[in-house]
Each structure stands twice: as structure tokens, then as C-alpha cells.
Amino acid sequence: MSPAAPAANPAAAAAAAAPSAPVAPVGDTIRTVTVEGSQRLEPDTILSYIRLRPGQVYSQVSGDQALKDLYATELFADVSIRNNGGDVVVQVKENPVINRIILEGNKRLKEDKILPEIKLAARQIFTRSKVRADVARIIELYKRQGRFAASVEPKMVMLDQNRVDIVFEISEGPKSKVRQINIIGNEQFGDGKLRGEMVTKQARFFRLFSSGTSYDPDRLAFDQQKLRQFYLTEGYADFRVVSAVAELTPDKRDFIITYVVEEGERYKFGDVKIDSQLRDFDGDKLAQRLPMKAGDWYNAKMVEDQVDGLTETAGAFGYAFADVRPDFSRNKEDLTMSVTFRIAEAPRVYVERVDVNGNTLTQDKVVRREFRLAEGDAFNTFQIKRSSNRIKSLGYFQEKFEIEQKPGTTPDRIILEANVEEKPTGELQLSAGFSSLESFIFQGSIRQNNFRGRGQTVGLSVDYSRFSRSVQVSFTEPYLFDKNISTGIDIYRRDQNSFNQFNSDRRTTYKQATTGFQLRAGVPLSEFMSLIGRYTFNYDDVTLDQNTFYVNGQCSILLAGRYLCDAIGKRTSSILGASLVFDNLDNRLRPSRGNQFVLSADFAGLGGSVKYARITGNAAKYWPVFGGFIFSVRAEGGAIKALGSRSNDPLIDDVRLTDRFFLGEPQIRGFDIRGVGPRVLRKQVDANGAVVSQDRNQYVDDAIGGKYYYTSRAELEIPLGSGARELGLRPSIYVDAGAVWGIASPLPNNPNSLIYYTDPNTGGIVSGPTGADGKPNNINRFVEEFLGDTPSPRIAVGIGVNWNSPFGPFRLDFAKVLKKANGDDPKSFSFNVGTQF
């Protein structure tokens, strides 16, 4: 490999080469002009580039001009001219043909990004000017990526048959960061405050994942607008940026940006009026409702918001093309800014037609039925926004979807266009992970959310973990017979292992196998409210491990406890239920604004062996705060009442163990799974009745649930920089509270220790202290405590992070319990991670 030695200028190359070539003496008449050394080019083609012709008198000037003309074509590596008594010979050495283009050293930018910028190509003739131009293009491409220290060294590898490989050796260099942002001329606001308003940030270690620390000329111009907007919101109407200069440090690694600003005087609002030409708008009454008043500090952003608000209000009355313009009157003497909002006369507008474009799989009716406006309806901006939100919530199309509004055939007509871009709606997911709740987890599901383009959902899912296994088939039809009635069916089998704690291990206690189905139907009551009815039939089989908890074929109260022995058995549940749902969230998948409320009631007893009435409710509210933060509050509660008594025994609650409410992680972070509420702790004691160990891990811990519960949560999602958002990081701080309570104590009022004997050889429970062989059996003494049955709230605060990592969804929570009840099981750290393949 030899370095190409491109001359700085083709003319200079010609000048340098010409003296070394023999030039014919002056005065001879040219008889012939011939070409030697040509390989690809025809001699006549080469002669057409020069002006030497037979019959002319050869001169030094004409010879030099011929050399310059040939070098200017950039087709030749070397040229010389000699005269043999009037026979002029042009000796040429043609530039080589390019065999291939090779890139070396490029890691940040792949070849598919660089090669389209390179104009040289295989089988073209090599020219130095084209190489220099391609080098400049590559460097400019790296500058766009913020790498101003990038350099490119072109090299040429000679091959046979006058061919070459062109090698661009690239040194990418580091990304040029913004080292410092200087602001000159600001007196009212500090540098830190103004830098906080900018998109560009100074490079610091805590902004490792932020893309705002890279220099970008477009961002520099945008920051000037951000500064002006900020000052205008603070009343400085005369503010201007005098200059903005970005200087590259000598090592080309960093930029120093300097702004020179003039703040000017601060203005207050003068008279604020509304001049409306619309008959439905009373300007004086509307002006009274404006938030800005005379004497308030001037705020340009507030004026812009009112223009949007008035336009939207006009749209709600059918004026789709209402023209709202603010007129400003500045008084520099008393430093006031008077504003008059002028609403021009406009016709009422009606929907001429609704067009749906871009849908190849989804049927038109699936999109059209989400519109809150139809052909002939009066235009309404609120209904347009609602229609956009409903279409986005389908999940079938691009996230940034908006309904476009175009003028119709007449001034009072408008065309609504839903230009959708379909995305895959089928999901085939296999995920494996590890959870602090259930250890190893495997999940597999296949689902089509837009089956046959009709908006139907068909799914099959399989879940497997240490304590649960399930399989479910489901089908949902959102519009039955094209009517606004949703229906669905779920068929499932769920095997769940309950557990207790002993020696830091979770031990399986009862196993519940549920086989059943659920039929669903829903009808809308209003735009945001619907009623859902359902019928559920379950067959439950609850069992205990006979080797662990049975003696002589019977469940042993001494080994299992009365509450577990009471749970076993086979039963059927025939449940009729209904839910009243209110939902005006702006996005069902990741809401940032809106409310949700669900009230559900279930009645078990329409046949079957289980009879109870249950009511639950939950409510949530989301709203953005502090510019980018999302604050949410959520509350949930429920109660269950048995319809009839199961036993005259006061130690047996009428509500079965498997029908009760349980609380803990993840409903209340800061506590273990089922770590809140009524429970029985079994402690080993010695012969004197003293507890052997105070370590809770040495106790048998059984959560037995309750008949009433409530939870509440307040959470603030914290926005991060664009770099962190691209990584999928969403941190939040939260407060969780709740309680579950209200069951009868399963323990007799007997403080004495319980005793049972076990055979030292088999480990099985026996009836007395001495075995048949006369040897003593093991003595096990214990006491039981019933704890946690109180409605007193348990409270925990914490920090959580959601991360859509390359390995799958990841959730991390750190929580601190502020208040708990005796018997609760706190847990300060939990995580859940999975992957898809």
C-alpha cells in the first residue's frame, strides 16, 4: 500500500510536470500530431482536448497550453510533449481505473451510511479532485454526528492492468462535547437558570447518557429561541440575543459557546380585550375569563395559550377555521403591553366526509367506528381530539397519529382524514426471567390484536413459575354484529401453589387447581362510561401434601393448622358479575392525563357450592406537573361477605381461605408477597414454654387473608434526558399504603403449648411419647399467634425504575416501611427481569 500524493491543485501539477517534459523548439511548422501511451482512450479523443493542429507553427505558449488542457481533464497521471522536426508526439500516462472502494477505521458510522456519500465508484477513472471531494463529504458526515475531530486519509493501492484500490483510512475521534456555555449581558437571571432553559447542556459526569451535551448547530439556533421564549414569559418583550458563537478548542474535542444578550425592560399587561366577529362569542364576557389581567407581568406564553384556547373553543362551536390573532400595543413610557384578541368572522363548518387512508389490513369500519363525528355533523374540536385518542388506543397504528383537517368543496365544509400507518399487531412472545416473588418465570403467548383486520383479539398464553402454572385461550369481539357491544370469552386452567415461610424458604402448602371459563359483554353508557357484565364458572380442587400434613389419612390440625385443613376440598363456583367503568385516559397503555374508575360486584350462588357477595372498586387519576413530570394517584378497595354459615365452629370463618383478599407485593411495595394482613405465626418453644428463637425466619408464617382491604398509591414519574429516554429508563418516587383485615381468629383461646410427637426413624407423626419399640419419640412443642388483623394503614415510601432493557423489561424497587402492624413481613428491595427471544 502506497500513499497517494494528490497535488493541491491540478494546474499546479501541470506546472510542476511541464518543465520536466521536453518541449519542442519554437518555429517549426507542425506536420503531424501523434499520441503515445494511451490504453483506454482513443488517440483522436486525446487530441480533441488540445489545440495543436498540423500546419500551425509550434510555440512555447501553445505547448504549455496543451499540457494544461490535458491535465485539466484529470484523465492523466503524467503528460509530456516533444517535437521531432515538426512531428509532435504527445506522451501520456493515463490515470488508473478504480477497482474498489475500501473503508477502514469506521466503527460509529457503518458502511451503509458512508458509501452513499462517496461519489467515486468501481470502474470509474481515478481523479485527485474527486478523492478530495469524497474526503470532505465523509468529514462533513462525521461533523453531523458531532465528531469534529474526525480525519480521513485517502490511500491508493496499485494493482496490475493500471487498476487501483482506494482506501479511506478513517480516524473517527471522540464526540465533540460542549465544555462550557457562557452568557454575557444577563442581569436579572443567573447563568444556571438560563442554561436550564436550553436544550444544549454542558458535558458533566452526571450527564453520561444525555445526548444534549453534543454540539449541534441546529440546536444552537433552537436554544436562542428558547432563551427568547423564556424572557418573553417573564415580561421582557425587548429581549434579544445579540450574538451566539461556538468556538472549537484546538484539540477539536470540545466546544465553548458564548451568548451575548440584551435583556431590556420588563413589561406588564395593559388592557386585555377580545374583539369577536363571531355571533356566538361575547368578547366582553370571554375577556373576563382570561387568566391575564391588567397589571400582571407580561407573559407571551400565556398569550399563545389563549390563542389556542380560543381557537379550540371556537372549534367546539363548529367554527373549524376560526382565525384568532393577538394585536399588541407596546407603551415604552409606562412599560405596558396591551393585547387585543381579534376573532375574525368565519362560517360554521360541517363534516363533508371522513376518509381513512393507509390501512391495508385493517378494515375501514374498524377505524370509522372510533370517530365521534360522522358525515353531516357539526365540526367539534373536542370530538376530534377524542377520536384521535380512541384510534391511538387501539394499538394498531403509529403512536404519533393525528386526524388531519382539510377544507371541503365549500367554505362551510371540512374533510377529516385519518392517515394511518399500520404496525404489526400479532405478538409471538417467549420470555424467561427471574423474579424476587416467584424465582424462575417462563411465559409464552401468541396473540393477534387485529384478527383478520376486524379489530378482534385472539390469544393463547402459557405461564410457568415456581408457584403458579396456567394456560388460557381468549377471544374478544369489540363490536358484536357491528353494534357498540363488546363480547368475549376466556377458557383457562390455573394451578397455584400457596406457600408459607420457614427458615428463609417458601414451602408449598395448599395447591389450588382451577378450571373454568368466563363470558363477557359490555355496552357503552356514554362516551367515557360503559357497563360490563360477566358470567364465570370455576371448578376448584384444593389439596394438601398428604406426606407432610396428613396423619392416618386425615388432615392434621397440629401439622397444617385449622385454617389449612379447612381449605381443602372440591367445589364449584357459579359467579354473576358486573362492572361500571369510567375511563377518559389519554392513552390506555401509558397514560399521562385523565381519570379511570371501576366499580365491580360479583354474586356467587347461581348454582355451585360456593356462595358469597363481593364488591371491589378502584380509581386512578393522572396529570402532568412541573413540565414533564407525571403525577398519579390510585386507590382500590373491596369487601366480601359469605351468604350463609359454613359451620357452627367460631374458629371457621364463613369466607373460605381461597376466596379471601391477600395483600403485599406488588400491590404494596415495601412488603413481601402476602406480607400484609392476618397471619398465623407458629413458634417452637421449649419444655418451659419459652420461645426457642427470636429469629422470624425460624417461624412458620402462614398468611390467611381477609374479608376487607384497601390500597392507595401516589407516584411521581420523573422525566430524564433524551439519552435516558432512548434507553427506556423511567424512574419514579412513590408512597404506598393499604391494609387487609376482618376474619375470625382460627386459633382457640388457649395459651398453652401444642405438642405432637414424631417417630425419629420415619419422621411421621405418632400418638405418644414412646414408640412401639420402647424408644422415645421426638417431642415438638409450639405456640401459635394470630396477628395483623387490623385496618390500620401500612405505609411505605420508595424509589422505582422501569427499564425497557435490551434483555427485556426490568423493574427495580427500593422501599422503606414507615408504618406496619405486628406480624407484617417487610421487604426493602424487589426486582423483576425477563427477556424475549
Order of alpha helices (4+ residues) and beta strands (2+ residues): alpha-beta-alpha-alpha-beta-beta-beta-alpha-alpha-beta-beta-beta-alpha-alpha-beta-beta-beta-alpha-alpha-beta-beta-beta-alpha-alpha-beta-beta-beta-beta-beta-beta-beta-beta-beta-alpha-beta-beta-alpha-alpha-beta-beta-beta-beta-beta-beta-beta-alpha-beta-beta-beta-beta-beta-beta-beta
